[in-house]
């Protein structure tokens, strides 16, 4: 493992994006998205993703300096063309539209077409929660989910996120893939040279595999719940629901029409679809924040099955990881990530990250 000062990791990410022609603000927004994942203890969605974004810009598949635009809107809805910008640029724009509408009407629903990978879905739901709203964000991704009874992938990891503010400094934070894990988790196991835990992915024969390389090459993740006997069809159903909200509603690529980004890095624009929702809890029963805080605190006080593993409320793990990273002022990366980042720095002729190996 290697430790990197958080500000230094941020600098490196911005420099790499600017080196391939990205304007400063767009580069900073994308890097902020990535560093948040590393702070939260989700390295699959942090620095791990940088080179893929860079490659899309170099190939022309992503146009980072374009401008998103609203194609159609009502007082509480909007349909946006991201115009092939970076996922962070598109998502900031769209969630800002949703927040402004929700402040006026109480609820907003915004769909986006023509976008690119937008990192942790929870980052965008949190943006609404920071304004006192319940935020929801959904996105479709390249087809990697194999439905129960299928040897082939049909949908993406299609994450769901909901973030809500509570009183007493509490908040509800849910961000989850509708596959057993995100594909980035497979990538991280490959980087570490470790096998997969049971229930994550399938091999080419449609059977579960713990071989990380084989799972990545096959490109078939298990749905949330695993196999049919353990209700994997529910994960498939949730992924299909996200596709309904995103690619299908937005007129973007959907399901089997989405290019295989993490595997091939080719095929032109991704044309991904996103959906952003903002809801003002003040439009409903008074005391929302107090009831939510009381619920969160009750969950943590439940008797654990293992005294060394206390019950966590949604978001507790991320908040703890971020607090620890901020106290240290550093983020950590596995050896293979350090090496690949150094190679990227050389390729782009930017200053490499300053790393302290552990």
KETI-480149 format. One record per residue (C-alpha): residue in one letter; x, y, z; chain. Coordinates in nm, 2 decimals, decimal comma. Each point is the difference from the previous one (the first is absolute). Example, Ala and Ser with C-alpha at 12.3 -4.5 7.8 and 13.67 -1.06 7.14 Angstrom:
+---------+--------+--------+--------+--------+
! residuo !      X !      Y !      Z ! cadena !
+---------+--------+--------+--------+--------+
!       A !   1,23 !  -0,45 !   0,78 !      A !
!       S !   0,14 !   0,34 !  -0,07 !      A !
+---------+--------+--------+--------+--------+
//
This chain:
+---------+--------+--------+--------+--------+
! residuo !      X !      Y !      Z ! cadena !
+---------+--------+--------+--------+--------+
!       X !   0,00 !   0,00 !   0,00 !      A !
!       X !   0,10 !   0,36 !  -0,06 !      A !
!       X !  -0,12 !   0,31 !   0,18 !      A !
!       X !  -0,05 !   0,32 !  -0,19 !      A !
!       X !  -0,10 !   0,34 !   0,14 !      A !
!       X !  -0,36 !   0,06 !  -0,10 !      A !
!       X !   0,08 !   0,34 !  -0,15 !      A !
!       X !   0,28 !  -0,17 !  -0,20 !      A !
!       X !  -0,23 !  -0,27 !  -0,14 !      A !
!       X !  -0,24 !   0,27 !  -0,10 !      A !
!       X !   0,27 !   0,20 !  -0,17 !      A !
!       X !   0,11 !  -0,30 !  -0,20 !      A !
!       X !  -0,35 !  -0,08 !  -0,12 !      A !
!       X !  -0,06 !   0,36 !  -0,10 !      A !
!       X !   0,33 !   0,01 !  -0,18 !      A !
!       X !  -0,07 !  -0,32 !  -0,20 !      A !
!       X !  -0,34 !   0,13 !  -0,11 !      A !
!       X !   0,14 !   0,34 !  -0,09 !      A !
!       X !   0,28 !  -0,16 !  -0,19 !      A !
!       X !  -0,25 !  -0,15 !  -0,25 !      A !
!       X !  -0,17 !   0,33 !  -0,05 !      A !
!       X !  -0,26 !   0,02 !   0,27 !      A !
!       X !  -0,09 !   0,35 !   0,13 !      A !
!       X !   0,10 !   0,06 !   0,36 !      A !
!       X !  -0,34 !   0,01 !   0,15 !      A !
!       X !  -0,11 !  -0,33 !  -0,16 !      A !
!       X !   0,32 !  -0,16 !   0,10 !      A !
!       X !  -0,04 !   0,11 !   0,36 !      A !
!       X !  -0,36 !  -0,12 !   0,02 !      A !
!       X !   0,09 !  -0,34 !  -0,14 !      A !
!       X !   0,30 !  -0,03 !   0,24 !      A !
!       X !  -0,22 !   0,10 !   0,30 !      A !
!       X !  -0,23 !  -0,29 !  -0,09 !      A !
!       X !   0,29 !  -0,24 !  -0,02 !      A !
!       X !   0,17 !   0,11 !   0,32 !      A !
!       X !  -0,33 !  -0,03 !   0,19 !      A !
!       X !  -0,01 !  -0,37 !  -0,08 !      A !
!       X !   0,35 !  -0,05 !   0,12 !      A !
!       X !  -0,07 !   0,19 !   0,32 !      A !
!       X !  -0,32 !  -0,21 !   0,05 !      A !
!       X !   0,19 !  -0,33 !  -0,02 !      A !
!       X !  -0,13 !  -0,08 !  -0,35 !      A !
!       X !   0,32 !  -0,01 !  -0,21 !      A !
!       X !  -0,18 !  -0,17 !  -0,28 !      A !
!       X !  -0,16 !   0,33 !  -0,09 !      A !
!       X !   0,29 !   0,23 !   0,07 !      A !
!       X !   0,35 !   0,02 !  -0,16 !      A !
!       X !  -0,08 !  -0,34 !  -0,14 !      A !
!       X !  -0,23 !   0,17 !  -0,25 !      A !
!       X !   0,23 !   0,29 !  -0,11 !      A !
!       X !   0,17 !  -0,17 !  -0,30 !      A !
!       X !  -0,33 !  -0,11 !  -0,15 !      A !
!       X !  -0,12 !   0,36 !   0,00 !      A !
!       X !   0,33 !   0,11 !  -0,15 !      A !
!       X !  -0,02 !  -0,26 !  -0,27 !      A !
!       X !  -0,35 !   0,10 !  -0,09 !      A !
!       X !   0,11 !   0,37 !  -0,04 !      A !
!       X !   0,30 !  -0,10 !  -0,21 !      A !
!       X !  -0,21 !  -0,22 !  -0,23 !      A !
!       X !  -0,26 !   0,27 !  -0,05 !      A !
!       X !  -0,27 !  -0,21 !   0,16 !      A !
!       X !  -0,04 !   0,27 !   0,27 !      A !
!       X !  -0,01 !   0,37 !  -0,07 !      A !
!       X !   0,08 !   0,16 !   0,34 !      A !
!       X !  -0,03 !   0,36 !  -0,10 !      A !
!       X !  -0,35 !  -0,02 !  -0,15 !      A !
!       X !  -0,31 !   0,14 !   0,19 !      A !
!       X !  -0,30 !  -0,19 !   0,11 !      A !
!       X !  -0,34 !   0,14 !  -0,09 !      A !
!       X !  -0,37 !  -0,04 !   0,10 !      A !
!       X !  -0,20 !  -0,15 !  -0,28 !      A !
!       X !  -0,34 !   0,00 !   0,17 !      A !
!       X !  -0,14 !   0,11 !   0,34 !      A !
!       X !  -0,30 !   0,05 !   0,21 !      A !
!       X !  -0,01 !   0,16 !   0,35 !      A !
!       X !   0,11 !  -0,32 !   0,16 !      A !
!       X !   0,17 !  -0,20 !  -0,28 !      A !
!       X !   0,28 !   0,04 !  -0,25 !      A !
!       X !   0,16 !  -0,20 !  -0,28 !      A !
!       X !   0,36 !   0,09 !  -0,06 !      A !
!       X !   0,25 !  -0,07 !  -0,27 !      A !
!       X !   0,34 !  -0,03 !   0,16 !      A !
!       X !   0,16 !   0,06 !  -0,34 !      A !
!       X !   0,27 !  -0,27 !   0,07 !      A !
!       X !   0,17 !   0,19 !   0,29 !      A !
!       X !   0,17 !  -0,17 !   0,29 !      A !
!       X !  -0,24 !  -0,17 !   0,24 !      A !
!       X !   0,07 !   0,25 !   0,28 !      A !
!       X !  -0,07 !   0,30 !  -0,22 !      A !
!       X !  -0,33 !  -0,15 !  -0,11 !      A !
!       X !  -0,10 !  -0,11 !   0,34 !      A !
!       X !   0,07 !   0,33 !   0,18 !      A !
!       X !  -0,20 !   0,17 !  -0,27 !      A !
!       X !  -0,30 !  -0,24 !   0,02 !      A !
!       X !  -0,01 !  -0,02 !   0,38 !      A !
!       X !   0,01 !   0,38 !   0,02 !      A !
!       X !  -0,30 !   0,01 !  -0,22 !      A !
!       X !  -0,18 !  -0,25 !   0,22 !      A !
!       X !   0,09 !   0,19 !   0,32 !      A !
!       X !  -0,13 !   0,33 !  -0,14 !      A !
!       X !  -0,32 !  -0,16 !  -0,11 !      A !
!       X !  -0,06 !  -0,19 !   0,32 !      A !
!       X !   0,05 !   0,32 !   0,20 !      A !
!       X !  -0,29 !   0,15 !  -0,20 !      A !
!       X !  -0,24 !  -0,29 !  -0,04 !      A !
!       X !   0,10 !  -0,25 !   0,27 !      A !
!       X !   0,12 !  -0,27 !  -0,24 !      A !
!       X !   0,21 !  -0,03 !  -0,31 !      A !
!       X !   0,08 !  -0,28 !  -0,24 !      A !
!       X !   0,27 !   0,05 !  -0,26 !      A !
!       X !   0,13 !  -0,24 !  -0,26 !      A !
!       X !   0,33 !   0,03 !  -0,20 !      A !
!       X !   0,11 !  -0,14 !  -0,33 !      A !
!       X !   0,34 !   0,02 !  -0,18 !      A !
!       X !   0,20 !  -0,03 !   0,32 !      A !
!       X !   0,31 !  -0,19 !   0,12 !      A !
!       X !   0,08 !  -0,20 !   0,32 !      A !
!       X !  -0,08 !   0,22 !   0,30 !      A !
!       X !   0,17 !  -0,19 !   0,28 !      A !
!       X !  -0,16 !  -0,06 !   0,33 !      A !
!       X !  -0,38 !   0,05 !  -0,02 !      A !
!       X !  -0,01 !   0,11 !   0,36 !      A !
!       X !   0,22 !   0,30 !  -0,08 !      A !
!       X !  -0,30 !   0,15 !  -0,20 !      A !
!       X !  -0,27 !  -0,09 !   0,25 !      A !
!       X !   0,22 !   0,16 !   0,27 !      A !
!       X !   0,00 !   0,32 !  -0,20 !      A !
!       X !  -0,38 !   0,03 !   0,05 !      A !
!       X !   0,02 !  -0,10 !   0,37 !      A !
!       X !   0,25 !   0,28 !   0,06 !      A !
!       X !  -0,28 !   0,24 !  -0,10 !      A !
!       X !  -0,25 !  -0,16 !   0,25 !      A !
!       X !  -0,16 !  -0,23 !  -0,26 !      A !
!       X !  -0,04 !  -0,37 !  -0,04 !      A !
!       X !   0,23 !  -0,08 !  -0,30 !      A !
!       X !  -0,02 !  -0,30 !  -0,22 !      A !
!       X !   0,23 !  -0,09 !  -0,29 !      A !
!       X !   0,00 !  -0,29 !  -0,25 !      A !
!       X !   0,22 !  -0,08 !  -0,30 !      A !
!       X !   0,04 !  -0,27 !  -0,25 !      A !
!       X !   0,33 !  -0,15 !  -0,09 !      A !
!       X !   0,15 !  -0,25 !  -0,25 !      A !
!       X !  -0,17 !  -0,34 !   0,00 !      A !
!       X !   0,17 !  -0,22 !   0,27 !      A !
!       X !  -0,30 !  -0,14 !   0,19 !      A !
!       X !  -0,10 !  -0,36 !  -0,09 !      A !
!       X !  -0,36 !  -0,05 !   0,09 !      A !
!       X !  -0,09 !  -0,32 !   0,18 !      A !
!       X !  -0,01 !  -0,30 !  -0,24 !      A !
!       X !   0,22 !   0,19 !  -0,25 !      A !
!       X !   0,37 !  -0,05 !  -0,11 !      A !
!       X !   0,00 !   0,34 !  -0,16 !      A !
!       X !  -0,01 !   0,35 !   0,14 !      A !
!       X !  -0,30 !   0,22 !  -0,08 !      A !
!       X !   0,01 !   0,30 !   0,23 !      A !
!       X !   0,26 !   0,21 !   0,18 !      A !
!       X !   0,09 !   0,02 !   0,37 !      A !
!       X !  -0,27 !   0,28 !   0,00 !      A !
!       X !   0,05 !   0,15 !   0,34 !      A !
!       X !  -0,27 !   0,14 !   0,23 !      A !
!       X !   0,07 !   0,28 !   0,24 !      A !
!       X !  -0,21 !   0,19 !   0,26 !      A !
!       X !   0,14 !   0,26 !   0,24 !      A !
!       X !  -0,21 !   0,19 !   0,25 !      A !
!       X !   0,08 !   0,25 !   0,27 !      A !
!       X !  -0,10 !  -0,05 !   0,36 !      A !
!       X !   0,03 !   0,20 !   0,32 !      A !
!       X !   0,28 !  -0,03 !   0,26 !      A !
!       X !   0,26 !  -0,02 !  -0,27 !      A !
!       X !  -0,13 !  -0,33 !  -0,14 !      A !
!       X !  -0,07 !  -0,10 !  -0,35 !      A !
!       X !  -0,12 !  -0,30 !  -0,19 !      A !
!       X !   0,24 !  -0,10 !  -0,28 !      A !
!       X !  -0,07 !  -0,30 !  -0,23 !      A !
!       X !   0,20 !  -0,06 !  -0,32 !      A !
!       X !   0,00 !  -0,35 !  -0,14 !      A !
!       X !   0,04 !  -0,19 !  -0,33 !      A !
!       X !  -0,28 !  -0,23 !  -0,10 !      A !
!       X !   0,26 !  -0,26 !  -0,07 !      A !
!       X !   0,16 !  -0,19 !   0,29 !      A !
!       X !   0,29 !   0,24 !  -0,04 !      A !
!       X !   0,11 !   0,27 !  -0,24 !      A !
!       X !   0,23 !  -0,10 !  -0,28 !      A !
!       X !   0,27 !   0,22 !   0,16 !      A !
!       X !   0,01 !  -0,25 !   0,29 !      A !
!       X !   0,10 !  -0,27 !  -0,25 !      A !
!       X !   0,27 !   0,24 !  -0,13 !      A !
!       X !   0,13 !   0,07 !   0,35 !      A !
!       X !   0,03 !  -0,38 !   0,07 !      A !
!       X !   0,20 !  -0,03 !  -0,33 !      A !
!       X !   0,23 !   0,29 !   0,10 !      A !
!       X !   0,06 !  -0,17 !   0,34 !      A !
!       X !   0,04 !  -0,34 !  -0,16 !      A !
!       X !  -0,26 !  -0,15 !   0,22 !      A !
!       X !  -0,30 !  -0,24 !  -0,07 !      A !
!       X !  -0,36 !   0,11 !   0,01 !      A !
!       X !  -0,22 !  -0,07 !   0,30 !      A !
!       X !  -0,28 !  -0,24 !  -0,07 !      A !
!       X !  -0,31 !   0,13 !  -0,17 !      A !
!       X !   0,15 !   0,29 !  -0,20 !      A !
!       X !   0,03 !  -0,11 !  -0,36 !      A !
!       X !  -0,04 !  -0,27 !  -0,26 !      A !
!       X !   0,24 !  -0,18 !  -0,24 !      A !
!       X !  -0,08 !  -0,07 !  -0,37 !      A !
!       X !  -0,19 !  -0,31 !   0,10 !      A !
!       X !  -0,25 !   0,20 !   0,20 !      A !
!       X !   0,12 !  -0,14 !   0,33 !      A !
!       X !   0,14 !   0,20 !   0,28 !      A !
!       X !   0,38 !   0,06 !  -0,01 !      A !
!       X !   0,25 !   0,14 !   0,25 !      A !
!       X !   0,26 !   0,06 !  -0,27 !      A !
!       X !   0,02 !   0,38 !  -0,03 !      A !
!       X !   0,17 !  -0,01 !  -0,34 !      A !
!       X !  -0,25 !  -0,24 !  -0,14 !      A !
!       X !  -0,29 !   0,19 !   0,15 !      A !
!       X !   0,12 !   0,33 !  -0,15 !      A !
!       X !   0,05 !  -0,16 !  -0,35 !      A !
!       X !  -0,34 !  -0,17 !   0,02 !      A !
!       X !  -0,17 !   0,33 !   0,10 !      A !
!       X !  -0,29 !  -0,16 !   0,18 !      A !
!       X !  -0,07 !   0,12 !   0,36 !      A !
!       X !  -0,24 !  -0,17 !   0,22 !      A !
!       X !  -0,32 !   0,20 !   0,08 !      A !
!       X !  -0,06 !   0,13 !   0,35 !      A !
!       X !  -0,11 !  -0,30 !   0,19 !      A !
!       X !   0,22 !  -0,24 !  -0,20 !      A !
!       X !  -0,17 !  -0,31 !  -0,16 !      A !
!       X !  -0,36 !  -0,08 !  -0,04 !      A !
!       X !  -0,02 !  -0,19 !   0,33 !      A !
!       X !   0,12 !   0,31 !   0,19 !      A !
!       X !  -0,24 !   0,24 !  -0,18 !      A !
!       X !   0,24 !   0,13 !  -0,27 !      A !
!       X !  -0,31 !   0,07 !  -0,21 !      A !
!       X !  -0,07 !   0,29 !   0,23 !      A !
!       X !   0,34 !   0,16 !  -0,08 !      A !
!       X !  -0,08 !  -0,05 !  -0,37 !      A !
!       X !  -0,33 !   0,17 !   0,05 !      A !
!       X !   0,16 !   0,30 !   0,18 !      A !
!       X !   0,25 !   0,04 !  -0,28 !      A !
!       X !  -0,28 !  -0,01 !  -0,26 !      A !
!       X !  -0,18 !   0,27 !   0,20 !      A !
!       X !   0,30 !   0,22 !  -0,01 !      A !
!       X !   0,02 !  -0,05 !  -0,38 !      A !
!       X !  -0,36 !   0,11 !  -0,02 !      A !
!       X !   0,08 !   0,32 !   0,18 !      A !
!       X !   0,33 !   0,07 !  -0,19 !      A !
!       X !   0,07 !  -0,12 !  -0,35 !      A !
!       X !  -0,35 !  -0,08 !  -0,10 !      A !
!       X !  -0,17 !   0,32 !   0,15 !      A !
!       X !   0,29 !   0,23 !  -0,12 !      A !
!       X !   0,03 !  -0,14 !  -0,35 !      A !
!       X !   0,36 !  -0,10 !   0,06 !      A !
!       X !   0,16 !  -0,33 !  -0,07 !      A !
!       X !  -0,15 !  -0,27 !   0,22 !      A !
!       X !   0,07 !  -0,35 !   0,12 !      A !
!       X !   0,16 !  -0,21 !  -0,28 !      A !
!       X !   0,04 !   0,31 !  -0,22 !      A !
!       X !   0,26 !   0,16 !   0,24 !      A !
!       X !   0,36 !  -0,04 !  -0,11 !      A !
!       X !   0,24 !  -0,21 !   0,21 !      A !
!       X !   0,20 !   0,28 !   0,15 !      A !
!       X !   0,20 !  -0,17 !   0,28 !      A !
!       X !   0,10 !  -0,29 !  -0,23 !      A !
!       X !   0,07 !   0,14 !  -0,34 !      A !
!       X !   0,02 !   0,38 !   0,03 !      A !
!       X !  -0,12 !   0,03 !  -0,36 !      A !
!       X !  -0,32 !   0,05 !  -0,19 !      A !
!       X !  -0,04 !   0,38 !   0,00 !      A !
!       X !  -0,22 !   0,21 !   0,23 !      A !
!       X !  -0,14 !  -0,19 !   0,30 !      A !
!       X !  -0,34 !   0,19 !  -0,01 !      A !
!       X !  -0,08 !  -0,11 !   0,35 !      A !
!       X !  -0,32 !   0,10 !   0,18 !      A !
!       X !  -0,04 !   0,14 !   0,35 !      A !
!       X !  -0,30 !   0,08 !   0,21 !      A !
!       X !   0,01 !   0,26 !   0,29 !      A !
!       X !  -0,28 !   0,05 !   0,25 !      A !
!       X !  -0,03 !   0,27 !   0,27 !      A !
!       X !  -0,28 !   0,00 !   0,25 !      A !
!       X !  -0,07 !   0,26 !   0,27 !      A !
!       X !  -0,09 !  -0,18 !   0,32 !      A !
!       X !  -0,16 !   0,32 !   0,14 !      A !
!       X !  -0,29 !  -0,06 !  -0,24 !      A !
!       X !  -0,11 !  -0,30 !   0,21 !      A !
!       X !  -0,04 !  -0,07 !   0,37 !      A !
!       X !   0,19 !   0,23 !   0,24 !      A !
!       X !   0,30 !  -0,15 !   0,19 !      A !
!       X !   0,15 !  -0,20 !  -0,28 !      A !
!       X !   0,36 !   0,07 !   0,11 !      A !
!       X !  -0,07 !  -0,09 !   0,36 !      A !
!       X !  -0,17 !  -0,33 !  -0,09 !      A !
!       X !   0,28 !  -0,10 !  -0,24 !      A !
!       X !   0,27 !   0,08 !   0,26 !      A !
!       X !  -0,19 !  -0,20 !   0,26 !      A !
!       X !  -0,02 !  -0,30 !  -0,24 !      A !
!       X !   0,37 !   0,02 !  -0,09 !      A !
!       X !   0,10 !   0,01 !   0,37 !      A !
!       X !  -0,23 !  -0,29 !   0,08 !      A !
!       X !   0,15 !  -0,22 !  -0,27 !      A !
!       X !   0,35 !   0,06 !   0,13 !      A !
!       X !  -0,12 !  -0,11 !   0,35 !      A !
!       X !  -0,14 !  -0,33 !  -0,10 !      A !
!       X !   0,18 !  -0,30 !   0,16 !      A !
!       X !   0,26 !  -0,13 !  -0,25 !      A !
!       X !   0,05 !  -0,37 !  -0,07 !      A !
!       X !   0,38 !   0,06 !   0,04 !      A !
!       X !   0,10 !   0,25 !   0,28 !      A !
!       X !   0,30 !   0,10 !  -0,21 !      A !
!       X !  -0,22 !   0,10 !  -0,29 !      A !
!       X !  -0,26 !   0,26 !   0,10 !      A !
!       X !  -0,31 !   0,06 !  -0,21 !      A !
!       X !   0,06 !   0,28 !  -0,25 !      A !
!       X !  -0,26 !   0,24 !  -0,14 !      A !
!       X !   0,02 !   0,07 !  -0,38 !      A !
!       X !   0,30 !   0,22 !  -0,06 !      A !
!       X !   0,18 !  -0,06 !   0,33 !      A !
!       X !   0,28 !  -0,19 !  -0,17 !      A !
!       X !   0,06 !   0,28 !  -0,26 !      A !
!       X !  -0,01 !   0,27 !   0,27 !      A !
!       X !   0,25 !  -0,18 !   0,22 !      A !
!       X !   0,24 !  -0,06 !  -0,29 !      A !
!       X !  -0,02 !   0,37 !  -0,11 !      A !
!       X !   0,06 !   0,12 !   0,35 !      A !
!       X !   0,31 !  -0,22 !   0,04 !      A !
!       X !   0,13 !   0,11 !  -0,34 !      A !
!       X !  -0,05 !   0,37 !   0,09 !      A !
!       X !   0,18 !  -0,03 !   0,33 !      A !
!       X !   0,30 !  -0,16 !  -0,17 !      A !
!       X !  -0,03 !   0,23 !  -0,30 !      A !
!       X !   0,07 !  -0,30 !  -0,23 !      A !
!       X !  -0,16 !  -0,26 !  -0,22 !      A !
!       X !   0,14 !  -0,35 !  -0,06 !      A !
!       X !   0,06 !  -0,19 !  -0,32 !      A !
!       X !   0,11 !  -0,36 !  -0,07 !      A !
!       X !   0,35 !  -0,05 !  -0,16 !      A !
!       X !  -0,14 !  -0,07 !  -0,34 !      A !
!       X !  -0,20 !   0,33 !   0,00 !      A !
!       X !   0,31 !   0,19 !   0,09 !      A !
!       X !   0,19 !  -0,16 !  -0,29 !      A !
!       X !  -0,28 !   0,05 !  -0,25 !      A !
!       X !  -0,03 !   0,37 !   0,11 !      A !
!       X !   0,37 !   0,05 !  -0,05 !      A !
!       X !  -0,03 !  -0,15 !  -0,35 !      A !
!       X !  -0,29 !   0,23 !  -0,07 !      A !
!       X !   0,20 !   0,30 !   0,12 !      A !
!       X !   0,29 !  -0,09 !  -0,24 !      A !
!       X !  -0,24 !  -0,05 !  -0,29 !      A !
!       X !  -0,17 !   0,34 !   0,06 !      A !
!       X !   0,32 !   0,18 !   0,09 !      A !
!       X !  -0,14 !   0,12 !   0,34 !      A !
!       X !   0,17 !   0,00 !   0,34 !      A !
!       X !  -0,06 !  -0,34 !   0,16 !      A !
!       X !  -0,16 !  -0,03 !   0,34 !      A !
!       X !   0,23 !   0,02 !   0,30 !      A !
!       X !  -0,05 !  -0,33 !   0,18 !      A !
!       X !   0,11 !  -0,13 !   0,34 !      A !
!       X !   0,01 !  -0,38 !  -0,01 !      A !
!       X !  -0,12 !  -0,18 !   0,31 !      A !
+---------+--------+--------+--------+--------+
//
